[in-house]
Amino acid sequence: MVALLAVAGFAPLPFAIAQPGPTTDVLGDSKGKPVIDISGAPTRDTSGKLRMVTIVATGPDAEVSLGDVVDSWFRTDRAVMPRDSVYPAGDSTKEIEQHNLGEMKKSQDSATEAALGYLGKDPQDVHVKLQLADVGGPSAGLFFSLGIVDKLDGNGNGSGGDLTGGRSIAGTGTITSGGKVGAVGGVSLKTQAAWRDGAKVFLVPRAECGDAKAELPKGMRLIPVTTLRGAVSALTALDKGDASKVPSC
């Protein structure tokens, strides 16, 4: 029995360890280039921040031991997940990277379509280039759309105000070309990343309210969303101080 426990303690296990990752302001730059570059329509200067958030997981080739799992299990800033839920089974590291980058590209295309559709602008006239280095997957979709809306239309009431109201807003969520927001996973870690980087408001897919509340930093406000239109309305109401129109988890 002792020998078996000793072997289990050092043998690699089929898990990945995740933790809060970097955040990026989609209204700003990434590695010296604007995250959102728009041509064919006038854009506006923005203040405030729209921070898309990430989690970082151990790599597909990393060995995770029993000690790693036990240590991470009792930490609020770590999550233990089945490896196959993070990385497709059987894929090589290169294939996984290509898959994640492909998902990011599809997310960017959907985000652009959703934002321009919401604003009633023709994609043939307005060209949007989205650039975000070293990040894969679809979870930045909602914030790409919000960034495009802010750069083109702000809060939409003709006053020239920012969609952010000058705040640092963070959040996550996939998006379809029709503007529907979807769940992403890892939100309890993402709220911690957002708080660490100065955001006190977090937009979360409504279906993941429970997960987001699990390790929510004290003082952070959660706003559940299901559509791009709903997210814009919630941020506009937040800026106006109309609490009755700002949903909560």
VEXKOLTI-672690 format. One line per 4 residues: their letters; for each residue x, y, z of N, C-alpha, C. Coordinates in Angstrom, 2 decimals, always signed. Layout:
a> X,Y,Z,X,Y,Z,X,Y,Z  ... .
REM end
This chain:
mval> +0.83,-1.21,+0.00,+0.00,+0.00,+0.00,+0.86,+1.26,+0.00  +1.89,+1.27,+0.84,+2.79,+2.43,+0.87,+3.45,+2.62,-0.48  +3.85,+1.51,-1.11,+4.50,+1.60,-2.42,+3.54,+2.16,-3.46  +2.28,+1.71,-3.41,+1.28,+2.21,-4.37,+1.04,+3.70,-4.19 .
lava> +0.94,+4.15,-2.94,+0.74,+5.57,-2.67,+1.93,+6.38,-3.13  +3.12,+5.83,-2.95,+4.33,+6.54,-3.39,+4.33,+6.69,-4.90  +3.95,+5.65,-5.60,+3.89,+5.71,-7.07,+2.84,+6.72,-7.52  +1.66,+6.69,-6.88,+0.59,+7.63,-7.24,+1.01,+9.07,-6.99 .
gfap> +1.84,+9.27,-5.97,+2.27,+10.63,-5.64,+3.16,+11.24,-6.69  +3.85,+10.40,-7.46,+4.79,+10.93,-8.46,+4.34,+10.69,-9.90  +3.38,+9.80,-10.11,+2.94,+9.50,-11.47,+2.13,+10.66,-12.04  +2.32,+10.96,-13.34,+1.52,+12.03,-13.95,+0.05,+11.65,-14.02 .
lpfa> -0.83,+12.60,-13.76,-2.27,+12.37,-13.77,-2.92,+13.14,-14.91  -4.10,+12.66,-15.38,-4.75,+13.29,-16.55,-5.53,+14.55,-16.19  -4.86,+15.50,-15.56,-5.49,+16.75,-15.16,-4.67,+17.93,-15.67  -5.32,+19.08,-15.72,-4.65,+20.35,-15.97,-4.95,+21.28,-14.81 .
iaqp> -3.99,+22.12,-14.47,-4.15,+23.10,-13.40,-4.28,+24.48,-14.03  -5.37,+25.17,-13.72,-5.62,+26.50,-14.30,-5.54,+27.57,-13.22  -5.19,+28.78,-13.64,-5.12,+29.91,-12.72,-5.47,+31.19,-13.48  -5.74,+32.30,-12.76,-6.05,+33.56,-13.45,-4.92,+33.96,-14.39 .
gptt> -5.30,+34.39,-15.59,-4.32,+34.78,-16.59,-4.30,+36.28,-16.83  -3.62,+36.72,-17.88,-3.55,+38.14,-18.20,-4.91,+38.69,-18.65  -5.07,+39.98,-18.53,-6.22,+40.68,-19.10,-5.70,+41.68,-20.14  -6.53,+42.00,-21.11,-6.15,+42.95,-22.15,-7.28,+43.92,-22.39 .
dvlg> -6.96,+45.21,-22.43,-7.95,+46.23,-22.77,-8.13,+46.25,-24.27  -9.30,+45.84,-24.76,-9.52,+45.77,-26.20,-9.61,+47.16,-26.84  -9.75,+48.20,-26.01,-9.75,+49.56,-26.53,-8.34,+50.10,-26.69  -7.35,+49.33,-26.22,-5.96,+49.76,-26.26,-5.14,+48.99,-27.26 .
dskg> -3.85,+48.79,-26.93,-2.91,+48.13,-27.81,-2.48,+46.78,-27.25  -2.01,+45.92,-28.15,-1.40,+44.66,-27.78,-0.11,+44.52,-28.57  +1.00,+44.51,-27.87,+2.33,+44.44,-28.50,+2.53,+45.53,-29.54  +2.12,+46.73,-29.16,+2.37,+47.90,-30.01,+1.38,+48.13,-31.13 .
kpvi> +0.35,+47.29,-31.24,-0.66,+47.46,-32.29,-2.04,+47.56,-31.65  -2.92,+48.40,-32.22,-4.27,+48.49,-31.65,-5.00,+47.16,-31.75  -5.66,+46.77,-30.66,-6.41,+45.52,-30.68,-7.55,+45.61,-31.70  -8.19,+46.78,-31.76,-9.28,+47.00,-32.72,-8.88,+48.13,-33.65 .
disg> -8.76,+47.84,-34.94,-8.40,+48.83,-35.95,-9.54,+48.93,-36.96  -10.15,+50.10,-37.06,-11.35,+50.27,-37.89,-11.06,+51.28,-39.00  -11.47,+50.95,-40.21,-11.38,+51.88,-41.34,-12.72,+51.88,-42.08  -12.98,+52.96,-42.81,-14.22,+53.07,-43.56,-15.34,+53.76,-42.82 .
aptr> -15.08,+54.17,-41.57,-16.08,+54.89,-40.77,-15.34,+55.70,-39.72  -15.87,+56.86,-39.34,-15.20,+57.65,-38.30,-15.24,+56.94,-36.96  -14.13,+56.99,-36.24,-14.07,+56.40,-34.91,-13.89,+57.51,-33.88  -14.13,+57.19,-32.65,-14.07,+58.17,-31.57,-12.98,+57.79,-30.58 .
dtsg> -12.42,+58.79,-29.92,-11.48,+58.54,-28.84,-12.26,+58.00,-27.64  -11.67,+57.05,-26.95,-12.35,+56.43,-25.82,-11.56,+56.63,-24.53  -12.28,+56.63,-23.43,-11.65,+56.55,-22.12,-12.23,+55.32,-21.43  -11.69,+54.97,-20.28,-12.13,+53.75,-19.66,-11.49,+52.55,-20.34 .
klrm> -11.80,+51.37,-19.84,-11.21,+50.15,-20.37,-12.27,+49.05,-20.49  -12.10,+48.23,-21.52,-12.90,+47.02,-21.69,-11.92,+45.85,-21.67  -11.80,+45.21,-20.52,-10.78,+44.18,-20.33,-11.34,+42.78,-20.59  -10.83,+42.14,-21.66,-11.12,+40.72,-21.83,-10.15,+39.95,-20.94 .
vtiv> -10.62,+38.85,-20.38,-9.83,+38.14,-19.37,-9.54,+36.71,-19.83  -8.47,+36.16,-19.29,-8.07,+34.81,-19.67,-7.75,+33.98,-18.43  -7.65,+32.68,-18.66,-7.06,+31.80,-17.66,-5.85,+31.15,-18.32  -4.90,+30.72,-17.49,-3.70,+30.04,-17.97,-3.70,+28.64,-17.37 .
atgp> -3.53,+27.64,-18.23,-3.51,+26.25,-17.76,-2.16,+25.61,-18.05  -1.83,+24.59,-17.26,-0.63,+23.83,-17.55,-0.71,+23.29,-18.98  +0.40,+23.22,-19.65,+0.43,+22.82,-21.05,+0.00,+21.39,-21.28  -0.34,+21.06,-22.52,-0.82,+19.71,-22.84,+0.22,+18.63,-22.58 .
daev> +1.51,+19.01,-22.57,+2.57,+18.03,-22.32,+3.07,+18.06,-20.88  +2.50,+18.94,-20.06,+2.97,+19.07,-18.67,+2.53,+17.86,-17.85  +3.39,+17.45,-16.93,+3.06,+16.35,-16.02,+2.49,+16.92,-14.73  +1.28,+16.51,-14.40,+0.61,+16.97,-13.18,+0.56,+15.80,-12.20 .
slgd> +1.15,+15.99,-11.04,+1.24,+14.91,-10.04,+0.11,+15.02,-9.02  +0.00,+13.99,-8.19,-1.00,+14.01,-7.12,-0.78,+15.19,-6.18  +0.48,+15.49,-5.91,+0.78,+16.63,-5.05,+0.29,+17.94,-5.64  +0.44,+18.10,-6.96,-0.05,+19.30,-7.64,-1.57,+19.41,-7.50 .
vvds> -2.24,+18.28,-7.69,-3.71,+18.27,-7.62,-4.19,+18.61,-6.22  -3.59,+17.98,-5.21,-4.01,+18.23,-3.82,-3.76,+19.68,-3.44  -2.58,+20.20,-3.81,-2.25,+21.59,-3.47,-3.23,+22.56,-4.13  -3.54,+22.32,-5.41,-4.42,+23.24,-6.14,-5.87,+23.12,-5.70 .
wfrt> -6.26,+21.92,-5.23,-7.66,+21.68,-4.86,-8.12,+22.61,-3.74  -7.20,+22.95,-2.85,-7.56,+23.76,-1.68,-7.22,+25.23,-1.85  -6.88,+25.65,-3.06,-6.56,+27.06,-3.32,-7.68,+27.70,-4.13  -8.07,+28.89,-3.75,-9.15,+29.58,-4.48,-8.67,+30.17,-5.80 .
drav> -7.34,+30.33,-5.96,-6.81,+30.90,-7.20,-6.29,+29.82,-8.15  -6.71,+28.58,-7.94,-6.36,+27.47,-8.82,-7.60,+26.63,-9.08  -7.62,+25.94,-10.20,-8.71,+25.01,-10.50,-8.12,+23.76,-11.13  -8.60,+22.61,-10.69,-8.18,+21.32,-11.25,-9.24,+20.87,-12.23 .
mprd> -8.83,+20.63,-13.48,-9.79,+20.24,-14.50,-9.27,+19.02,-15.25  -10.18,+18.15,-15.70,-9.73,+17.02,-16.54,-8.98,+17.55,-17.76  -7.86,+16.96,-18.08,-7.07,+17.44,-19.19,-7.87,+17.50,-20.48  -8.74,+16.48,-20.71,-9.51,+16.43,-21.94,-10.54,+17.55,-22.05 .
svyp> -10.88,+18.20,-20.91,-11.81,+19.33,-20.98,-11.10,+20.61,-21.38  -9.77,+20.59,-21.29,-8.98,+21.76,-21.65,-8.34,+21.58,-23.02  -7.83,+20.38,-23.26,-7.16,+20.08,-24.53,-7.80,+18.86,-25.16  -8.12,+18.94,-26.46,-8.73,+17.78,-27.14,-7.85,+16.54,-27.02 .
agds> -8.44,+15.41,-26.70,-7.68,+14.18,-26.51,-6.99,+13.77,-27.81  -5.72,+13.39,-27.69,-5.01,+12.86,-28.84,-4.33,+13.89,-29.70  -4.63,+15.18,-29.52,-4.03,+16.21,-30.35,-2.64,+16.57,-29.85  -1.76,+16.89,-30.78,-0.43,+17.34,-30.41,-0.48,+18.79,-29.95 .
tkei> +0.60,+19.23,-29.32,+0.66,+20.62,-28.86,+0.44,+21.58,-30.02  +1.07,+21.30,-31.16,+0.92,+22.19,-32.33,-0.52,+22.20,-32.83  -1.16,+21.02,-32.87,-2.54,+20.95,-33.33,-3.47,+21.70,-32.39  -3.21,+21.60,-31.09,-4.03,+22.30,-30.11,-3.88,+23.81,-30.28 .
eqhn> -2.66,+24.30,-30.47,-2.43,+25.73,-30.69,-3.16,+26.21,-31.93  -3.08,+25.42,-33.01,-3.76,+25.80,-34.25,-5.27,+25.81,-34.07  -5.78,+24.84,-33.31,-7.22,+24.80,-33.03,-7.67,+26.04,-32.27  -6.92,+26.42,-31.22,-7.28,+27.58,-30.40,-7.21,+28.88,-31.20 .
lgem> -6.20,+28.99,-32.06,-6.09,+30.18,-32.90,-7.24,+30.24,-33.91  -7.64,+29.06,-34.41,-8.78,+29.02,-35.33,-10.06,+29.45,-34.64  -10.24,+29.01,-33.39,-11.41,+29.42,-32.62,-11.41,+30.93,-32.36  -10.24,+31.49,-32.12,-10.13,+32.93,-31.93,-10.51,+33.68,-33.20 .
kksq> -10.04,+33.19,-34.35,-10.35,+33.86,-35.63,-11.86,+33.83,-35.89  -12.50,+32.68,-35.65,-13.95,+32.60,-35.84,-14.67,+33.53,-34.88  -14.17,+33.63,-33.66,-14.76,+34.52,-32.66,-14.66,+35.97,-33.10  -13.52,+36.35,-33.66,-13.33,+37.72,-34.12,-14.28,+38.06,-35.27 .
dsat> -14.45,+37.12,-36.18,-15.37,+37.35,-37.31,-16.80,+37.52,-36.80  -17.21,+36.65,-35.87,-18.56,+36.74,-35.33,-18.75,+38.03,-34.55  -17.73,+38.43,-33.80,-17.81,+39.67,-33.02,-17.99,+40.88,-33.93  -17.25,+40.89,-35.02,-17.37,+42.01,-35.97,-18.77,+42.05,-36.58 .
eaal> -19.27,+40.89,-37.01,-20.62,+40.84,-37.60,-21.67,+41.27,-36.59  -21.53,+40.81,-35.35,-22.51,+41.16,-34.32,-22.52,+42.66,-34.05  -21.33,+43.26,-33.93,-21.25,+44.69,-33.62,-21.78,+45.55,-34.76  -21.35,+45.24,-35.98,-21.81,+46.04,-37.12,-23.30,+45.84,-37.36 .
gylg> -23.79,+44.62,-37.13,-25.23,+44.37,-37.26,-26.01,+45.16,-36.22  -25.52,+45.19,-34.99,-26.18,+45.95,-33.93,-26.24,+47.44,-34.28  -25.17,+47.95,-34.88,-25.10,+49.38,-35.22,-25.75,+49.70,-36.56  -26.18,+48.68,-37.29,-26.81,+48.91,-38.59,-25.84,+49.38,-39.66 .
kdpq> -24.58,+48.92,-39.56,-23.56,+49.33,-40.53,-23.24,+48.19,-41.48  -22.90,+48.54,-42.71,-22.63,+47.55,-43.75,-21.18,+47.08,-43.65  -20.95,+45.77,-43.47,-19.58,+45.25,-43.39,-18.76,+45.52,-44.65  -19.44,+45.77,-45.78,-18.70,+46.09,-47.00,-18.13,+47.49,-46.95 .
dvhv> -18.71,+48.35,-46.12,-18.23,+49.73,-46.01,-17.26,+49.91,-44.84  -17.50,+49.19,-43.76,-16.69,+49.34,-42.54,-15.81,+48.10,-42.39  -14.52,+48.33,-42.29,-13.58,+47.22,-42.17,-12.96,+47.22,-40.78  -13.02,+46.07,-40.14,-12.51,+45.93,-38.78,-11.42,+44.87,-38.76 .
klql> -10.27,+45.24,-38.20,-9.18,+44.29,-38.02,-8.94,+44.12,-36.53  -9.00,+42.88,-36.07,-8.81,+42.58,-34.65,-7.49,+41.84,-34.47  -6.69,+42.31,-33.52,-5.38,+41.72,-33.29,-5.16,+41.55,-31.79  -4.92,+40.32,-31.39,-4.64,+40.06,-29.98,-3.61,+38.93,-29.92 .
advg> -2.39,+39.29,-29.56,-1.28,+38.34,-29.61,-1.37,+37.30,-28.48  -0.97,+36.08,-28.81,-0.76,+35.02,-27.82,-2.01,+34.62,-27.05  -3.19,+34.80,-27.62,-4.43,+34.39,-26.96,-5.24,+33.56,-27.95  -5.74,+32.42,-27.49,-6.56,+31.58,-28.35,-7.92,+31.33,-27.73 .
gpsa> -8.81,+30.74,-28.53,-10.14,+30.43,-28.03,-11.15,+31.52,-28.33  -12.44,+31.24,-28.06,-13.52,+32.14,-28.46,-14.04,+33.07,-27.37  -13.45,+33.05,-26.17,-14.11,+33.70,-25.02,-14.02,+35.22,-25.02  -13.25,+35.83,-25.94,-13.17,+37.29,-26.00,-14.22,+37.89,-26.92 .
glff> -15.07,+37.06,-27.51,-16.01,+37.54,-28.52,-16.87,+38.71,-28.09  -17.49,+38.60,-26.91,-18.35,+39.68,-26.43,-17.59,+40.99,-26.32  -16.37,+40.93,-25.79,-15.64,+42.17,-25.56,-15.07,+42.76,-26.83  -14.78,+41.94,-27.82,-14.44,+42.49,-29.13,-15.62,+43.29,-29.67 .
slgi> -16.81,+42.73,-29.57,-18.01,+43.43,-30.05,-18.25,+44.73,-29.31  -18.14,+44.70,-27.99,-18.33,+45.91,-27.20,-17.29,+46.98,-27.55  -16.06,+46.55,-27.80,-15.02,+47.50,-28.18,-15.32,+48.17,-29.50  -15.80,+47.40,-30.46,-16.17,+47.98,-31.77,-17.31,+48.98,-31.60 .
vdkl> -18.31,+48.61,-30.81,-19.44,+49.51,-30.57,-18.97,+50.80,-29.91  -18.08,+50.70,-28.93,-17.60,+51.89,-28.22,-16.80,+52.79,-29.15  -15.95,+52.21,-29.99,-15.13,+53.02,-30.89,-15.96,+53.71,-31.97  -17.06,+53.07,-32.37,-17.89,+53.66,-33.43,-19.04,+54.51,-32.91 .
dgng> -19.59,+54.14,-31.76,-20.84,+54.76,-31.33,-20.87,+55.23,-29.88  -19.90,+54.81,-29.08,-19.90,+55.18,-27.66,-21.15,+54.67,-26.97  -21.75,+55.53,-26.15,-22.96,+55.12,-25.42,-24.23,+55.27,-26.25  -24.08,+55.75,-27.47,-25.19,+55.73,-28.41,-26.25,+56.77,-28.23 .
ngsg> -26.08,+57.70,-27.29,-27.14,+58.70,-27.08,-26.81,+60.06,-27.69  -25.76,+60.09,-28.50,-25.43,+61.33,-29.18,-24.65,+62.33,-28.36  -24.33,+61.99,-27.12,-23.62,+62.93,-26.25,-22.11,+62.81,-26.38  -21.66,+61.79,-27.12,-20.23,+61.58,-27.26,-19.63,+60.84,-26.09 .
gdlt> -20.49,+60.29,-25.21,-19.99,+59.61,-24.02,-19.51,+58.20,-24.32  -18.70,+57.69,-23.40,-18.15,+56.35,-23.54,-19.12,+55.28,-23.08  -19.07,+54.14,-23.75,-19.87,+53.00,-23.33,-19.46,+52.54,-21.94  -18.19,+52.70,-21.62,-17.68,+52.29,-20.31,-18.03,+53.28,-19.20 .
ggrs> -18.41,+54.48,-19.57,-18.61,+55.52,-18.57,-17.30,+55.90,-17.90  -16.17,+55.62,-18.57,-14.86,+55.92,-18.01,-14.35,+54.88,-17.03  -15.14,+53.83,-16.80,-14.75,+52.78,-15.86,-13.83,+51.75,-16.51  -13.27,+50.90,-15.67,-12.58,+49.70,-16.13,-13.56,+48.54,-16.00 .
iagt> -14.06,+48.08,-17.14,-15.06,+47.01,-17.19,-14.38,+45.75,-17.69  -14.62,+44.63,-17.04,-14.06,+43.36,-17.48,-15.19,+42.37,-17.73  -14.84,+41.27,-18.36,-15.85,+40.25,-18.58,-15.42,+39.21,-19.59  -16.34,+38.31,-19.89,-16.04,+37.20,-20.78,-17.33,+36.73,-21.43 .
gtit> -17.21,+35.94,-22.47,-18.38,+35.41,-23.16,-18.13,+35.24,-24.64  -18.56,+34.13,-25.18,-18.52,+33.96,-26.63,-19.64,+34.79,-27.24  -19.60,+34.95,-28.56,-20.70,+35.66,-29.21,-20.94,+35.09,-30.59  -22.20,+35.05,-30.98,-22.55,+34.63,-32.33,-22.67,+35.86,-33.22 .
sggk> -22.72,+35.63,-34.53,-22.85,+36.76,-35.45,-24.16,+37.49,-35.24  -25.14,+36.83,-34.64,-26.42,+37.47,-34.33,-26.45,+38.17,-32.99  -25.33,+38.13,-32.25,-25.24,+38.87,-31.00,-25.62,+38.10,-29.75  -25.73,+36.77,-29.83,-26.06,+35.97,-28.65,-24.79,+35.63,-27.88 .
vgav> -24.82,+35.84,-26.57,-23.66,+35.60,-25.72,-23.72,+34.18,-25.14  -22.58,+33.48,-25.19,-22.52,+32.11,-24.70,-21.53,+31.92,-23.57  -21.67,+30.80,-22.86,-20.82,+30.48,-21.71,-19.41,+30.09,-22.16  -18.46,+30.21,-21.23,-17.06,+29.97,-21.58,-16.32,+29.08,-20.60 .
ggvs> -16.66,+29.07,-19.32,-15.93,+28.30,-18.32,-14.81,+29.12,-17.68  -14.42,+28.69,-16.49,-13.31,+29.33,-15.78,-13.62,+30.71,-15.24  -14.90,+31.05,-15.09,-15.23,+32.43,-14.73,-14.81,+32.80,-13.31  -14.76,+31.82,-12.40,-14.34,+32.16,-11.03,-12.87,+32.58,-10.99 .
lktq> -12.07,+32.06,-11.90,-10.68,+32.49,-12.01,-10.59,+33.82,-12.76  -11.46,+34.02,-13.71,-11.43,+35.24,-14.51,-11.84,+36.47,-13.70  -12.78,+36.30,-12.78,-13.14,+37.44,-11.93,-11.94,+37.87,-11.08  -11.15,+36.91,-10.64,-9.96,+37.24,-9.85,-8.92,+37.98,-10.69 .
aawr> -8.76,+37.56,-11.95,-7.83,+38.25,-12.85,-8.30,+39.68,-13.09  -9.60,+39.85,-13.26,-10.15,+41.19,-13.52,-9.94,+42.11,-12.31  -10.21,+41.60,-11.11,-10.04,+42.40,-9.89,-8.57,+42.78,-9.71  -7.69,+41.82,-9.94,-6.24,+42.07,-9.82,-5.81,+43.23,-10.72 .
dgak> -6.44,+43.34,-11.91,-6.04,+44.36,-12.87,-6.92,+45.61,-12.84  -7.68,+45.77,-11.75,-8.35,+47.04,-11.51,-9.80,+47.16,-11.91  -10.43,+46.09,-12.40,-11.84,+46.16,-12.79,-12.74,+45.83,-11.61  -13.80,+46.60,-11.44,-14.75,+46.35,-10.36,-16.14,+45.98,-10.87 .
vflv> -16.27,+45.93,-12.20,-17.52,+45.49,-12.83,-17.17,+44.35,-13.79  -17.96,+43.28,-13.74,-17.65,+42.10,-14.55,-18.91,+41.63,-15.26  -18.85,+41.56,-16.60,-19.96,+41.03,-17.39,-19.77,+39.53,-17.54  -20.79,+38.77,-17.20,-20.70,+37.31,-17.22,-21.90,+36.73,-17.96 .
prae> -21.71,+35.68,-18.77,-22.87,+35.00,-19.37,-23.83,+34.58,-18.25  -25.11,+34.86,-18.43,-26.07,+34.62,-17.35,-26.02,+33.18,-16.84  -25.80,+32.23,-17.73,-25.78,+30.82,-17.32,-24.65,+30.51,-16.35  -23.66,+31.40,-16.24,-22.51,+31.14,-15.38,-22.47,+32.05,-14.15 .
cgda> -23.60,+32.61,-13.80,-23.67,+33.46,-12.59,-23.20,+32.70,-11.35  -23.68,+31.47,-11.19,-23.33,+30.69,-10.01,-21.83,+30.47,-9.89  -21.20,+30.11,-11.00,-19.75,+29.90,-10.99,-19.01,+31.20,-10.70  -19.49,+32.29,-11.26,-18.83,+33.59,-11.06,-18.90,+34.03,-9.60 .
kael> -19.98,+33.69,-8.93,-20.15,+34.11,-7.54,-19.34,+33.26,-6.56  -18.83,+32.11,-7.03,-18.17,+31.16,-6.14,-16.96,+31.76,-5.43  -16.12,+32.48,-6.17,-14.92,+33.08,-5.57,-14.87,+34.57,-5.90  -16.03,+35.22,-5.93,-16.10,+36.61,-6.35,-15.37,+37.53,-5.38 .
pkgm> -14.42,+38.33,-5.88,-13.74,+39.29,-5.00,-14.74,+40.26,-4.36  -14.56,+40.54,-3.09,-15.45,+41.45,-2.38,-15.39,+42.84,-3.01  -16.57,+43.37,-3.34,-16.64,+44.69,-3.96,-16.82,+44.66,-5.46  -16.69,+43.47,-6.08,-16.88,+43.38,-7.54,-18.36,+43.20,-7.86 .
rlip> -18.83,+43.92,-8.87,-20.23,+43.85,-9.29,-20.37,+42.96,-10.52  -21.24,+41.96,-10.43,-21.52,+41.06,-11.55,-22.73,+41.55,-12.33  -22.59,+41.58,-13.65,-23.73,+41.91,-14.52,-23.93,+40.77,-15.50  -25.03,+40.02,-15.37,-25.28,+38.90,-16.30,-25.79,+39.41,-17.64 .
vttl> -25.35,+38.77,-18.72,-25.78,+39.17,-20.05,-26.10,+37.93,-20.88  -26.99,+38.11,-21.84,-27.32,+37.02,-22.77,-27.16,+37.45,-24.22  -27.13,+38.78,-24.45,-26.99,+39.30,-25.82,-26.10,+40.55,-25.80  -25.57,+40.88,-26.97,-24.80,+42.11,-27.11,-25.68,+43.32,-26.80 .
rgav> -26.88,+43.33,-27.30,-27.79,+44.45,-27.04,-28.04,+44.62,-25.55  -28.22,+43.52,-24.86,-28.43,+43.58,-23.42,-27.21,+44.09,-22.67  -26.02,+43.70,-23.15,-24.78,+44.17,-22.52,-24.63,+45.67,-22.69  -24.90,+46.17,-23.90,-24.81,+47.61,-24.15,-25.83,+48.36,-23.29 .
salt> -27.05,+47.85,-23.20,-28.08,+48.50,-22.39,-27.69,+48.54,-20.93  -27.11,+47.44,-20.43,-26.71,+47.39,-19.03,-25.61,+48.40,-18.73  -24.63,+48.51,-19.62,-23.53,+49.46,-19.40,-24.03,+50.90,-19.49  -24.96,+51.15,-20.41,-25.54,+52.50,-20.53,-26.30,+52.87,-19.27 .
aldk> -27.09,+51.93,-18.75,-27.85,+52.18,-17.51,-26.91,+52.36,-16.33  -25.82,+51.60,-16.29,-24.84,+51.74,-15.22,-24.23,+53.13,-15.22  -23.92,+53.64,-16.41,-23.32,+54.96,-16.54,-24.30,+56.05,-16.09  -25.58,+55.85,-16.36,-26.60,+56.83,-15.98,-27.00,+56.71,-14.51 .
gdas> -26.54,+55.66,-13.86,-26.91,+55.48,-12.45,-28.30,+54.93,-12.27  -28.86,+54.32,-13.33,-30.21,+53.77,-13.26,-30.12,+52.32,-12.81  -30.02,+52.08,-11.51,-29.80,+50.76,-10.96,-30.89,+49.77,-11.34  -32.12,+50.26,-11.53,-33.24,+49.36,-11.81,-33.10,+48.69,-13.17 .
kvps> -32.27,+49.26,-14.06,-32.09,+48.71,-15.40,-30.79,+47.95,-15.57  -30.04,+47.80,-14.46,-28.81,+47.03,-14.51,-29.05,+45.67,-13.87  -29.04,+44.60,-14.65,-29.32,+43.27,-14.09,-28.22,+42.83,-13.12  -28.54,+41.88,-12.27,-27.56,+41.34,-11.34,-27.76,+39.83,-11.22 .
c> -26.71,+39.15,-10.79,-26.78,+37.69,-10.61,-27.49,+37.36,-9.30 .
REM end
